[in-house]
Amino acid sequence: MLRDITLGQYYSSDSLIHRLDARVKIIATILFIIELFLVKTFTGFAVCAGALALVVIISGVPLRFILRGLKPVLLILLFTFLLNIFMIPGTVIWELGFIQVTIEGLKLAAFMSIRLILLIIGSSMLTLTTTPLQLTDGLEMLFTPLSLIKVPTHELAMTMSIALRFIPTLLEETDTIMKAQQARGADFESGNFIRRAKALVPVLLPLFISAFRIAQDLSFAMEARCYRGGIGRTRMHKMKFSPADYAALLLMIAFFAAVIYWRGIL
C-alpha cells in the first residue's frame, strides 16, 4: 500500500510533457486545481478529465502507474463520499431511522469524489514529469518577486522540493520498519480499524528517528559540498522558455479562460 503512493516520485521519459519548462508545469498545475473548484457540473468535470487524460497520454506515464497512486487514498475517498451522502439535507430517496440519503447528497458526494481524484492525479503528474532539481529551480524563479521583501526564495523552494523528494524515501523506510516488526510477531492486518491503528503506534518512534537521521545526513552532505544558501549561486543549466513552452503556456491560459467564461454551463 505504501509503495502505491506516486506523489513525489519521478517517472523517467523523454515525452513532450517531460521536456516542458518546470515553471510551465507548475503554473499549469495551479490553474488546473483552480479549474476543479470553478466547475459545478459533471460536464465541467468531464472537460477537465479529458484535458488531464490528454496530458497523461502525451507524457507516456502508464495509466496503471498513475491509478496505483489512488489506492492509499481510497479510504479518504470513501469517507468523503459517505459523509456527503448522509449529511446533506434535501429530497429524500431512501431513509432508515435517522439516516437519510438525498439526491443533493448523492450529487455533492459524486462531485467531491471526482474532484479529489482529478486533484490527486493532476498533482501527481507534476512530480512524475519533473525532476526534483527542475522543480526546485522552477519554484525559485516563480518565487523571485518575493525576494524583494527579503523572503529567502531559494531556501523556500529547496525545502518544498526536498519535502516532495523524500516522500517516497520515508514511505520505503516505513515499509521496512513494518516488515521488520512483522518478522518479530507484530500484526498490522487483523482486528478492527481501531486495533490496527493502535498497532501502528510502535512504528512512529523508529520512523521519527529515521527521519531525523536522514535529515542529518542530508545536512552533512550539503555542508560537505560547501552549500551556503542561494546568495551568489549559479546554475549549470539555465532555464529558458522554448517555443513549445510558449505554446503550452498560451494553450493552458486559453483553456483556463474558457473554463471561467463557460463556468455557468460547466
C-alpha positions in Angstrom: 0.0 0.0 0.0 2.8 2.4 0.9 4.6 1.8 -2.3 1.5 2.8 -4.3 1.8 6.5 -3.4 3.1 8.2 -6.6 3.2 11.8 -5.2 6.8 12.9 -5.1 8.1 10.1 -7.5 9.6 10.9 -10.9 8.9 8.7 -14.0 11.8 9.0 -16.4 10.8 9.5 -20.0 11.5 11.8 -23.0 8.0 13.0 -23.7 6.9 16.5 -24.7 5.5 17.0 -21.2 8.8 15.9 -19.6 10.7 18.4 -21.8 8.5 21.4 -20.9 9.9 24.0 -18.6 9.2 23.3 -14.9 7.6 26.8 -14.4 5.1 26.0 -17.1 4.1 22.7 -15.4 3.8 24.4 -12.0 1.6 27.1 -13.3 -0.5 24.5 -15.3 -1.0 22.5 -12.1 -2.1 25.6 -10.1 -4.5 26.6 -12.9 -5.9 23.1 -13.1 -6.6 23.0 -9.4 -8.4 26.3 -9.6 -10.4 25.0 -12.5 -11.5 22.0 -10.5 -13.1 24.3 -7.9 -14.7 26.5 -10.5 -16.7 23.9 -12.4 -20.1 23.0 -10.9 -21.4 20.3 -13.2 -20.5 16.8 -14.4 -19.9 18.3 -17.9 -17.2 20.6 -16.4 -15.5 17.7 -14.7 -15.7 15.7 -17.9 -13.9 18.5 -19.8 -11.2 18.8 -17.1 -10.8 15.0 -17.1 -10.4 15.0 -20.8 -7.7 17.6 -20.7 -5.9 15.7 -18.0 -6.2 12.4 -19.9 -4.6 14.1 -23.0 -1.7 15.3 -20.8 -1.3 11.7 -19.4 -1.3 10.2 -22.9 1.3 12.7 -24.2 3.5 12.2 -21.1 3.8 8.5 -21.7 3.3 7.7 -18.0 1.5 4.3 -17.8 -2.2 4.7 -16.7 -1.8 1.8 -14.3 1.1 3.5 -12.6 -1.0 6.7 -12.1 -4.1 4.9 -10.9 -2.0 3.0 -8.4 -1.5 6.2 -6.6 -5.2 6.4 -5.8 -5.1 3.2 -3.7 -3.7 4.8 -0.5 -6.5 7.4 -0.5 -9.4 5.1 -1.2 -10.4 5.2 2.5 -10.5 9.0 2.4 -12.5 9.0 -0.8 -15.0 6.5 0.7 -15.3 8.5 3.9 -15.8 11.8 2.0 -18.4 10.1 -0.3 -20.4 8.6 2.7 -20.2 11.8 4.7 -21.7 13.9 2.0 -24.4 11.3 1.2 -25.8 11.1 4.8 -25.1 14.7 6.0 -26.6 16.8 3.2 -30.3 17.7 3.5 -32.6 17.7 0.5 -35.0 15.4 -1.4 -35.0 12.1 0.4 -34.8 9.0 -1.8 -34.0 6.5 1.0 -34.5 6.5 4.7 -33.7 4.2 7.6 -34.5 5.7 11.0 -32.5 8.9 11.4 -30.3 8.0 8.3 -31.3 9.7 5.1 -30.0 9.6 1.6 -30.8 12.6 -0.5 -30.5 13.5 -4.2 -28.4 16.6 -3.3 -26.2 14.4 -1.0 -25.5 11.9 -3.8 -24.7 14.7 -6.3 -22.4 16.5 -3.9 -20.7 13.2 -2.9 -20.0 12.4 -6.6 -18.7 16.0 -7.1 -16.3 15.8 -4.2 -15.1 12.3 -5.1 -14.4 13.2 -8.7 -12.7 16.5 -7.7 -10.4 14.7 -5.2 -9.5 12.0 -7.8 -8.6 14.6 -10.5 -6.8 16.7 -7.9 -4.6 13.8 -6.9 -3.8 12.7 -10.5 -3.2 16.3 -11.6 -0.8 17.0 -8.7 1.0 13.7 -9.2 1.6 14.5 -12.9 3.7 17.5 -11.8 6.2 15.3 -9.9 6.0 12.4 -12.2 7.2 14.5 -15.2 9.6 16.9 -13.3 12.9 16.1 -11.6 13.5 17.4 -8.1 16.2 19.8 -9.4 14.0 21.2 -12.1 11.2 21.6 -9.6 13.5 23.5 -7.2 14.7 25.8 -9.9 11.2 26.4 -11.2 9.8 27.2 -7.8 12.7 29.5 -7.0 12.2 31.5 -10.2 8.5 31.8 -9.6 9.1 33.0 -6.1 11.6 35.6 -7.3 9.3 38.6 -6.7 9.1 37.6 -3.0 12.8 38.2 -2.7 12.1 42.0 -2.9 10.6 41.7 0.5 13.5 39.7 1.9 11.8 36.3 1.6 14.5 33.5 1.2 13.1 32.2 -2.0 15.9 29.7 -2.7 15.6 28.1 0.7 11.8 28.1 0.5 11.9 26.4 -2.9 14.5 23.9 -1.8 12.5 23.0 1.3 9.4 22.3 -0.7 11.2 20.2 -3.3 13.1 18.2 -0.6 9.8 17.5 1.2 8.3 16.1 -2.1 11.5 14.2 -2.9 11.7 12.4 0.4 8.0 11.3 0.5 8.9 8.0 -1.3 12.1 7.6 0.9 10.0 7.9 4.1 7.4 5.5 2.7 10.1 2.9 1.9 11.5 3.4 5.4 8.0 2.9 6.9 7.6 -0.3 4.8 11.0 -1.6 6.0 10.1 -0.9 9.7 6.8 -2.6 9.4 8.3 -5.7 7.7 10.9 -5.9 10.4 8.3 -5.7 13.2 6.1 -8.3 11.4 9.1 -10.6 11.4 9.2 -10.2 15.1 5.5 -11.1 15.5 3.7 -7.7 15.1 0.3 -7.9 13.5 -0.9 -4.9 11.4 -3.7 -6.5 9.5 -6.1 -8.4 11.8 -8.7 -6.8 14.1 -10.9 -3.8 13.6 -9.8 -0.4 12.4 -9.0 0.9 16.0 -6.9 -2.1 16.8 -4.9 -1.8 13.5 -4.4 1.9 14.2 -3.0 1.2 17.6 -0.7 -1.5 16.1 0.9 1.3 14.0 1.9 3.4 17.0 5.1 1.4 17.6 6.1 2.3 14.0 6.1 6.0 14.6 9.1 6.2 17.0 11.6 4.4 14.8 10.2 6.3 11.8 10.8 9.7 13.5 14.3 8.6 14.5 14.9 7.5 10.9 13.6 10.8 9.5 15.9 12.9 11.7 18.8 10.6 10.8 18.1 11.2 7.1 17.8 14.9 7.6 21.1 15.0 9.5 22.8 13.0 6.8 21.4 15.4 4.2 22.6 18.5 6.1 26.1 16.9 6.5 26.2 16.2 2.8 25.2 19.8 1.9 27.8 21.2 4.3 30.5 18.9 2.8 29.7 20.4 -0.6 30.0 23.9 0.8 26.3 24.8 0.5 25.7 28.3 1.9 22.3 29.2 0.6 21.1 30.8 -2.6 23.1 34.0 -2.5 25.7 34.1 -5.3 24.8 30.6 -6.5 24.9 29.8 -10.2 23.2 27.1 -12.3 24.8 24.7 -14.7 21.6 24.6 -16.8 19.8 28.0 -17.1 16.1 27.8 -17.5 14.6 29.4 -20.6 11.4 29.1 -22.5 11.3 27.2 -25.8 8.6 27.6 -28.5 6.9 24.5 -27.1 6.8 26.2 -23.6 5.2 29.4 -25.0 2.7 27.3 -26.9 1.8 25.2 -23.9 1.5 28.4 -21.7 -0.9 30.0 -24.2 -2.9 26.8 -24.6 -3.4 26.4 -20.8 -4.3 30.1 -20.3 -6.8 29.8 -23.2 -8.3 26.7 -21.6 -8.5 28.4 -18.2 -10.2 31.5 -19.7 -12.7 29.2 -21.5 -13.5 27.4 -18.2 -14.1 30.8 -16.5 -16.2 32.1 -19.4 -18.3 28.9 -19.6 -18.4 28.1 -15.8 -22.2 28.9 -15.8 -22.6 25.9 -18.1 -19.6 23.8 -16.9 
